[in-house]
């Protein structure tokens, strides 16, 4: 298709009755929220297939005719490439995804084989949703047209809602809407004109060539791969950079400026209002001045947080990370300044080992290995997968965790309090062992975050905001080449003891030290999270949160015990919600509850 950024739409008949109806009334099959002009659709009436705007002149296919609908961007070493065409897919088949680096979704109809392949990019920056109606699959790269369709009776997927409250994302492969599924990152759906959509994987960051303890040559290969990813994502003309002054974003900024010149970039750093004590403008300014980059500090006050709240809560996909508030605010300024391209250092913590939850999970698993009495006969990690109780205790379930098991039992009535995430965890780690039997603990944990947190939490919250403003974001650390090389690094290449303090992202820091200003490398470790506690002291912000919860139709579903909501509100607004106290988790729970309630209000109860 000519406009590679246009959303992908498709309709597939899943039953014989659906095919018969499609052949004579195909436009009546399209949701009201889909484009309807004949000239924008490629159709195979006999199979009940319609693809939106595949770039063909004729709306109806001849026998054996193939078509491609593609949305997104692919990168070469020197920048974005022309999207693949029908000929590329005919020659390479599904192996084409092994060489496509970037963010994309694709729908390819192979006319001779009468087969449709739907694919999502390796790290899941682009989305692909499938709504299952009685006689049709309705496919879209955005969930909003599927939910906004007036003929769709949106109902809450209860298990996904529980999973969202626990871990910040819906159940893997699902959404909060019943009957709307989500193709996982790095996967394909294959449809053979009959039967269900068959799913298979086309990417995993688990590889066999990268090393657990890299040599100097291996480290240079990682640095070269990261630099190539940055160079490829530098846009023509002026480009924005999210610059926190941390190692990750600083490396991206310095490298981009060395390649194209600092005057090609505008760096943006948020500045939270007093009394927030840990703003990063000083460090970001050091990097910007050293690289000749224009630097913009964007003020973010509690009053502005109030203004952003409604927009964030109205998103078609809820985001359980309140950092989406900051992202919304920064993107508003970046878009208003005329930028259409943005570089971000997001992803470095996931693939290089920057989160202390990794470290703690690794320690737990090592203690399990040391206590395992059957090492000569049975691998300790494999043995862990045999026992649901042990797996629940020891397996890494992801970075965010909002409701601990005790809260699960207190907050949810029967039968929801009996819910367990253990079966899906065991399934995921079993797959890791099938893909790479020698995969070590950190490889499996990084693969988990690449499969779940990055695409289904971070991108879900951030990407829709950028697209709404016409801003395309690029994430060099999430290049599939970089992620695969970094995934293999062992614990000693991620965390190390320096003096009496543990440090993180060892290999990345060693690479960055050759290029990033030394004050950045020496800056103290601190979590520079958005100051939601300060916002909650703002009466208008607190009242807006309380109103969203107090009047929510969600409570009528029986999913959450209303007494637990009162407890969370009391601890947040009348207790001692200090970040260093155990009660800080109640703030996490409050945000998860309010984002879920707002999504339910908009789509299930259809409130304006």
C-alpha atoms as one frame of an Amber mdcrd trajectory, in Angstrom:
protein
   0.000   0.000   0.000   1.212   3.508  -0.722   0.684   5.058   2.713   2.562
   2.751   5.069   1.224   4.562   8.148  -2.452   3.959   7.367  -4.142   1.527
   9.773  -4.597  -2.053   8.688  -8.170  -3.326   8.352  -9.381  -6.774   7.324
 -12.506  -8.930   7.469 -12.423 -12.741   7.188 -15.406 -15.090   6.970 -15.029
 -17.909   9.491 -18.137 -19.949   8.548 -19.836 -21.105   5.360 -22.815 -18.889
   6.193 -20.438 -15.960   6.572 -18.902 -16.581   3.154 -22.306 -16.785   1.521
 -23.453 -13.530   3.102 -20.138 -11.818   2.292 -20.391 -12.669  -1.411 -23.628
 -10.694  -1.832 -23.571  -8.160   1.019 -19.895  -7.570   1.786 -20.231  -3.897
   2.730 -22.842  -4.799   5.351 -20.176  -6.939   7.018 -17.877  -3.948   7.599
 -18.242  -2.218  10.975 -19.479   1.366  10.744 -16.068   2.430  12.070 -14.218
   0.950   9.053 -13.656   2.667   5.667 -16.362   1.607   3.200 -15.377   2.847
  -0.280 -15.139  -0.022  -2.788 -11.900   1.267  -4.275 -10.102   0.967  -0.932
 -10.629  -2.764  -0.535  -9.142  -5.891  -2.079 -11.730  -8.672  -1.987 -11.886
 -12.389  -2.617 -15.637 -12.846  -2.489 -15.551 -16.639  -2.762 -13.447 -16.862
   0.416 -15.066 -14.047   2.356 -11.861 -11.989   2.515 -11.450  -8.211   2.395
  -8.178  -6.286   2.949  -8.160  -2.515   3.217  -6.197  -0.420   0.709  -3.596
  -2.922  -0.485  -2.589  -0.555  -3.290  -4.326  -2.388  -6.109  -6.428  -0.764
  -8.830  -9.186  -3.367  -8.903 -11.389  -4.027  -5.873 -12.156  -7.681  -6.680
  -9.419 -10.284  -7.098  -8.925 -12.580 -10.049  -8.180 -16.254  -9.291  -4.679
 -16.653  -7.889  -4.180 -12.904  -7.311  -2.153 -11.975  -4.214  -2.291  -8.798
  -2.119  -0.480  -7.116   0.763  -1.642  -4.595   3.339   1.272  -3.208   5.372
   1.421  -0.550   8.093   4.543   0.684   9.865   8.233   1.257   9.215  11.148
  -1.046   8.444  14.774   0.001   8.835  18.024  -0.655   7.004  21.495   0.420
   8.098  21.035   3.876   6.563  17.492   4.617   7.630  13.908   3.653   6.792
  13.394   1.393   3.814  10.554   1.138   1.343   8.010  -1.309   2.772   8.098
  -4.824   1.295   5.828  -5.529  -1.640   3.814  -8.498  -2.820   6.788  -9.860
  -4.769   8.955  -9.914  -1.628   6.352 -11.969   0.220   5.839 -14.342  -2.724
   9.590 -15.001  -2.942  10.353 -15.308   0.782   7.129 -16.388   2.437   7.059
 -16.098   6.219  10.884 -16.064   6.318  10.643 -12.417   5.314   9.975 -11.557
   8.962  13.452 -12.787   9.902  14.994  -9.861   8.041  12.457  -7.099   8.711
  13.715  -4.801  11.459  11.302  -2.164  12.695   7.710  -1.704  13.761   4.976
  -3.037  11.523   1.879  -5.131  11.015   1.207  -6.998   7.802  -1.629  -8.913
   6.143  -0.553 -10.954   3.125  -2.968 -12.932   0.965  -1.256 -15.623  -1.109
  -3.681 -16.172  -3.955  -2.291 -19.465  -5.237  -2.123 -21.011  -1.759  -5.414
 -19.403  -0.654  -3.794 -18.440   2.625  -3.704 -15.228   4.661  -0.820 -14.383
   7.015  -1.247 -11.689   9.660   1.956 -10.613  11.426   3.098  -8.271  14.206
   6.646  -6.896  14.492   9.256  -8.580  16.750   8.917  -6.233  19.740   5.241
  -5.369  19.256   5.470  -1.623  18.685   2.574  -1.958  16.231  -0.599  -3.698
  17.419  -2.942  -6.154  15.768  -6.361  -6.987  17.208  -8.938  -9.546  16.136
 -12.601  -9.356  17.080 -14.436 -12.647  16.776 -18.024 -12.141  15.649 -20.427
 -15.066  15.061 -19.518 -15.480  11.374 -16.482 -13.226  10.868 -13.049 -12.286
  12.161 -12.721  -8.489  12.153  -9.073  -7.357  12.160  -7.573  -3.932  12.869
  -4.195  -2.515  13.899  -6.035  -0.219  16.338  -8.475  -1.458  18.952 -10.621
   1.688  18.912 -12.569   0.978  15.679 -13.369  -2.499  17.003 -14.688  -1.203
  20.334 -16.412   1.910  18.969 -18.489  -0.078  16.476 -22.097   0.577  17.618
 -23.051  -3.002  16.722 -20.468  -4.467  19.093 -21.680  -5.346  22.575 -18.475
  -4.803  24.538 -18.243  -6.959  27.660 -15.465  -7.181  30.210 -13.082 -10.130
  29.982 -12.984 -10.898  33.702  -9.787 -12.945  33.722  -7.973 -10.234  31.769
  -9.246  -7.656  34.257  -7.829  -9.664  37.172  -4.546 -10.045  35.302  -4.499
  -6.295  34.610  -4.938  -5.456  38.281  -2.213  -7.903  39.272   0.418  -7.185
  36.624  -0.699  -4.124  34.685  -1.495  -5.965  31.432  -4.420  -8.114  30.253
  -4.090 -11.876  30.048  -1.528 -12.777  27.338  -3.109 -12.803  23.901  -6.285
 -11.158  25.181  -7.654  -7.685  25.828 -10.007  -6.330  28.455 -12.834  -6.770
  25.934 -14.305 -10.231  25.667 -14.083 -11.590  22.097 -11.260  -9.187  21.158
  -7.873 -10.897  21.106  -4.439  -9.487  20.477  -1.745 -11.071  18.345   1.354
 -11.351  20.583   4.515  -9.529  19.562   6.738 -11.522  17.217   3.899 -13.827
  16.136   1.759 -14.572  13.077  -1.811 -15.680  12.545  -2.349 -17.944   9.538
  -5.821 -18.381   8.016  -6.528 -21.018   5.404 -10.064 -19.801   4.576 -11.569
 -22.347   6.937 -11.207 -23.162  10.590  -9.602 -20.983  13.245  -6.688 -18.564
  13.057  -3.532 -20.608  13.705  -0.825 -18.826  15.690   2.923 -19.320  15.461
   6.040 -17.440  16.519   8.384 -15.745  14.041  10.742 -14.042  16.535  12.332
 -14.662  19.908  15.223 -12.757  21.506  16.614 -16.136  22.617  19.573 -16.862
  20.346  22.437 -19.343  20.092  25.276 -17.130  18.838  25.439 -14.401  21.508
  27.461 -15.173  24.626  26.650 -15.123  28.322  30.055 -13.582  29.096  31.040
 -11.620  25.990  34.599 -11.151  24.801  35.909  -7.718  23.867  34.962  -8.486
  20.278  31.442  -9.456  21.365  31.072  -6.221  23.333  32.110  -4.273  20.272
  29.483  -6.116  18.247  26.822  -5.101  20.774  28.012  -1.469  20.600  28.023
  -1.575  16.793  24.511  -3.053  16.687  23.237  -0.316  19.009  24.877   2.403
  16.957  23.396   0.991  13.745  19.966   0.986  15.371  20.356   4.643  16.386
  21.650   5.748  12.965  18.810   3.956  11.165  16.205   5.749  13.273  17.508
   9.274  12.703  14.928  11.125  10.636  15.409  13.748   7.949  15.217  17.289
   9.293  14.718  18.154  12.956  13.953  15.363  15.392  12.966  15.276  19.050
  14.771  13.208  21.690  13.460  12.259  25.115  16.440  13.093  27.326  16.306
  12.195  31.008  20.028  12.570  31.638  20.335   8.883  32.434  22.809   6.588
  30.711  20.262   5.187  28.224  18.833   8.380  26.748  22.217  10.126  26.998
  23.863   7.462  24.872  21.143   7.810  22.230  21.447  11.612  22.221  25.253
  11.721  22.095  25.448   9.077  19.382  22.773  10.722  17.246  24.483  14.121
  17.574  27.881  12.676  16.627  26.343  11.117  13.549  24.185  13.989  12.239
  25.155  17.057  14.266  23.520  18.372  17.409  21.621  21.110  15.593  19.384
  18.426  14.036  17.841  17.581  17.420  15.698  19.048  20.173  15.954  17.316
  23.550  12.989  17.360  25.947  13.152  16.799  29.699  10.239  17.002  32.107
  10.566  19.285  35.139   8.154  18.453  37.936   6.966  21.275  40.161   8.303
  21.795  43.654   8.546  20.275  46.186   9.594  17.365  43.941  13.311  17.092
  44.801  14.809  14.936  42.039  14.411  16.608  38.663  16.844  15.533  35.950
  17.259  18.779  34.058  20.775  19.371  35.367  22.039  16.038  34.040  20.122
  16.325  30.772  21.567  19.810  30.297  25.112  18.463  30.620  24.479  16.008
  27.790  22.701  18.539  25.599  25.469  21.155  25.952  28.200  18.596  25.304
  26.436  17.473  22.127  25.273  20.840  20.821  21.612  19.841  21.138  18.870
  22.358  21.906  17.432  21.505  25.323  13.847  22.150  26.452  12.758  21.636
  30.053   8.992  21.184  30.130   7.290  22.148  33.378   4.695  19.740  34.716
   2.604  20.988  37.616  -0.143  19.227  39.564  -2.650  21.517  37.847  -1.373
  20.367  34.457  -1.625  16.774  35.669  -5.316  17.449  36.318  -5.722  18.677
  32.757  -3.962  15.586  31.364  -5.904  13.070  33.459  -9.102  12.958  31.409
  -7.195  12.501  28.149  -5.069   9.702  29.588  -8.075   7.898  31.061  -9.934
   8.161  27.744  -7.290   6.124  25.900  -8.633   3.077  24.016  -6.053   0.953
  25.844  -5.635   1.660  29.573  -2.093   2.098  30.874  -1.300   0.878  34.385
   1.956   2.873  34.474   1.261   6.441  35.553   4.398   7.447  33.626   1.957
   7.696  30.705   0.861  11.016  32.263   4.369  12.401  31.809   4.606  10.962
  28.315   1.281  12.547  27.376   2.482  15.935  28.621   5.849  15.757  26.835
   4.305  14.561  23.594   1.836  17.439  23.675   4.773  19.876  23.718   6.808
  17.905  21.179   3.881  17.756  18.751   3.046  21.431  19.297   6.651  22.315
  18.392   6.134  20.690  15.007   8.083  17.474  15.532   6.909  14.325  13.793
   9.780  12.024  14.786  10.978  11.111  18.270  13.977   9.118  19.553  13.633
   7.383  22.906  15.932   5.331  25.138  13.058   3.173  26.367  13.880  -0.535
  26.480  17.446  -0.420  27.798  16.391  -1.367  31.330  14.467  -4.361  30.024
  17.098  -5.847  27.719  20.338  -4.839  29.498  19.202  -5.386  33.096  18.319
  -2.149  34.812  15.469  -3.227  37.049  16.136  -4.481  40.544  13.190  -6.860
  40.226  15.410  -8.776  37.813  18.134  -8.939  40.435  15.797 -10.084  43.202
  14.154 -12.715  40.990  17.573 -13.984  39.948  18.617 -14.302  43.595  15.468
 -16.273  44.421  16.029 -18.642  41.542  19.690 -19.174  42.444  18.715 -20.065
  46.007  16.242 -22.551  44.550  19.016 -24.084  42.440  21.361 -24.361  45.414
  18.690 -26.143  47.443  17.727 -28.467  44.580  18.743 -32.020  45.518  18.315
 -33.648  42.097  20.714 -31.604  39.963  22.528 -34.612  38.505  19.311 -36.133
  37.210  16.948 -33.205  36.679  17.730 -29.586  35.860  16.612 -27.331  38.721
  14.752 -24.928  36.449  12.933 -27.738  34.643  12.021 -29.222  38.000  10.563
 -25.911  39.059   8.146 -26.090  36.138   6.747 -29.377  37.451   5.432 -27.846
  40.654   2.786 -25.081  40.435   3.343 -24.116  44.080   7.091 -23.759  43.635
   6.668 -22.032  40.277   4.284 -19.477  41.794   6.859 -18.704  44.470  10.041
 -18.590  42.391   9.284 -17.806  38.744   9.787 -14.260  37.503   6.307 -12.990
  36.643   7.261  -9.546  35.324   8.443  -6.163  36.542   5.150  -4.621  37.715
   3.154  -6.275  40.469   0.327  -4.196  41.919  -1.710  -6.648  43.969   0.276
  -9.136  46.079  -1.309 -12.495  46.824  -2.617 -11.217  50.146  -4.382  -8.345
  48.392  -5.751 -10.757  45.802  -7.494 -12.692  48.548  -8.743  -9.532  50.258
  -9.820  -7.549  47.206 -11.527 -10.202  45.103 -14.611 -12.208  46.069 -15.054
 -15.837  45.116 -14.301 -17.271  42.636 -11.823 -14.588  41.515  -9.596 -14.871
  44.580  -8.729 -18.437  43.518  -7.245 -17.146  40.248  -3.574 -17.929  39.626
  -1.161 -16.738  36.972   1.032 -19.818  37.467  -0.231 -21.911  34.499   0.575
 -19.191  31.968   3.982 -18.586  33.585   4.827 -22.266  33.368   3.661 -22.330
  29.749   5.869 -19.353  28.846   9.010 -20.719  30.476   8.416 -24.170  29.016
   8.357 -22.527  25.605  11.650 -20.785  26.395  13.202 -24.151  27.242  11.858
 -25.641  23.995  13.263 -22.776  21.945  16.616 -22.851  23.728  17.171 -25.722
  26.192  20.329 -24.047  27.518  18.679 -20.670  28.142  19.832 -19.259  31.466
  17.713 -17.409  34.000  18.327 -13.886  32.743  17.634 -14.831  29.126  14.254
 -16.187  30.138  13.401 -13.116  32.219  14.361 -10.704  29.427  12.371 -12.790
  26.945   9.378 -12.487  29.283   9.574  -8.696  29.333  10.013  -8.552  25.542
   6.890 -10.675  25.170   4.658  -8.987  27.729   5.670  -5.752  29.454   7.239
  -3.917  26.515   4.473  -4.467  23.932   1.412  -4.802  26.142   2.120  -2.201
  28.836   4.690   0.346  27.655   3.734   0.528  23.991   0.047   0.256  24.839
   0.348   3.387  26.965   2.835   5.394  24.923   2.382   4.564  21.242  -1.281
   5.532  20.987  -0.431   8.950  22.423   2.245   9.534  19.803   0.093   8.426
  16.899  -2.750  10.658  18.055  -0.381  13.614  17.621   1.202  12.407  14.400
   4.519  11.681  16.156   6.393   8.509  15.222   8.579   7.173  18.031  11.712
   5.097  17.485  13.411   2.939  20.131  16.968   1.880  19.209  17.382  -0.335
  22.281  14.425  -2.382  21.053  15.950  -3.163  17.688  15.559  -6.927  17.314
  19.313  -7.231  16.699  20.186  -5.309  19.869  17.602  -7.145  21.972  18.855
 -10.555  20.811  22.484  -9.744  21.591  21.672  -8.212  24.980  19.275 -10.998
  25.963  22.111 -13.547  26.198  24.118 -11.563  28.777  24.508 -13.337  32.109
  24.023 -11.949  35.600  27.660 -10.844  35.974  27.303  -8.697  32.828  24.231
  -6.949  34.173  24.777  -6.373  37.912  28.008  -5.989  39.817  29.150  -4.844
  43.247  31.061  -1.556  43.169  32.347  -0.674  46.601  29.388  -1.425  48.823
  26.701  -0.658  46.266  25.260  -2.782  43.525  25.285  -1.250  40.061  23.130
  -2.208  37.068  23.463  -2.477  33.254  27.176  -3.312  33.417  27.825  -3.953
  29.719  25.785  -0.948  28.621  27.578   1.286  31.117  30.957   0.095  29.865
  29.926   0.865  26.290  28.468   4.246  27.230  31.468   5.319  29.335  33.512
   5.831  26.179  31.065   8.406  24.857  28.733   9.803  27.534  29.918  12.726
  29.744  31.496  11.424  32.967  29.042  13.213  35.340  26.263  11.086  33.831
  28.198   7.908  34.527  28.750   8.974  38.154  25.234  10.168  38.918  23.557
   8.377  41.840  20.969   5.718  41.141  17.470   6.926  41.863  13.973   6.170
  40.633  12.776   9.346  38.897   9.146   8.358  38.751   6.296  10.770  38.166
   5.221  12.344  41.483   1.708  10.974  41.697   1.726  11.485  45.463   2.127
  15.235  44.932  -0.652  15.208  42.368  -2.952  13.436  44.805  -2.489  16.341
  47.211  -4.029  18.609  44.564  -7.709  18.776  45.470  -8.942  18.805  41.863
  -6.799  15.802  40.917  -7.790  13.846  44.035 -11.482  14.634  43.530 -11.299
  13.525  39.894  -9.758  10.205  40.924 -12.309   9.673  43.707 -15.220  10.492
  41.391 -13.989   8.057  38.764 -13.886   5.309  41.371 -16.940   6.175  43.461
 -19.350   6.329  40.512 -17.835   3.534  38.428 -20.155   0.915  36.970 -17.300
  -1.560  37.345 -18.314  -2.302  40.943 -21.619  -3.746  39.744 -19.689  -6.539
  37.998 -18.759  -8.031  41.362 -15.115  -8.220  40.314 -13.763  -6.110  43.201
 -14.936  -6.097  46.781 -16.180  -2.556  47.420 -14.659  -2.704  50.899 -11.224
  -3.037  49.327 -11.761   0.126  47.309 -12.589   1.983  50.544  -9.434   0.586
  52.126  -7.238   1.672  49.210  -8.770   5.165  49.212  -8.321   5.500  52.966
  -4.655   4.458  52.885  -3.855   6.765  49.971  -5.751   9.858  51.089  -5.745
   9.532  54.863  -2.922   7.122  55.701   0.798   7.572  55.236   1.421   6.951
  51.525   5.164   7.586  51.733   7.155   6.033  48.866   9.344   4.305  51.430
   6.486   2.749  53.345   4.653  -0.476  52.668   1.519   1.583  51.945   3.044
   2.875  48.705   1.614  -0.219  47.010  -1.853   1.195  47.627  -1.045   4.038
  45.225  -0.155   1.489  42.546  -3.437  -0.272  43.204  -5.367   2.991  43.099
  -3.996   3.832  39.650  -4.668   0.322  38.333  -8.227   0.507  39.650  -8.968
   3.946  38.231  -7.602   3.144  34.762  -9.592  -0.092  34.634 -12.743   1.672
  35.853 -12.334   4.443  33.264 -11.893   1.933  30.436 -14.950  -0.003  31.615
 -16.961   3.223  31.801 -16.111   4.244  28.247 -16.481   0.961  26.409 -18.647
  -1.401  28.450 -21.193   1.042  29.835 -20.657   3.397  26.854 -20.540   6.566
  28.947 -19.249   9.698  27.266
